[in-house]
Amino acid sequence: MSMVADNVCVLGDCAAAPIWIIADHAGAVLPDGVDLGVPPSAMKTHIAADWGVAEVTQALCQTAAFAAILGRYSRLLVDLNRDRDDPAAIPVVSDGVAI
């Protein structure tokens, strides 16, 4: 089972799975109409997402009874592993790139 919402993708049966994988930086998607002002090349680097984590997570969910929640939005838009009151949750600079 897979469910895709605007900001997350849920894999597997979260109610039945003994282990959940939380992949908060699994994608580099931006909402329609959002331009962060970063060079397009920056959206293909580690500052935008944890490349490969989505594929590894999908493989684990297919071979084990795991479920997963994958963050689809780029960490340049919002860093999902930060407290909402943390100024770094919505970054203004990442690895020297102004956002």
Secondary structure, DSSP 8 states (H G I E B T S, - for coil): -EEE-SSEEEES-TTT-SEEEEETT---B--TT------GGGGGSTTT--TTHHHHHHHHHHHSSEEEEEE-B-TTT--TTS-TTSGGGS-SEETTEE-
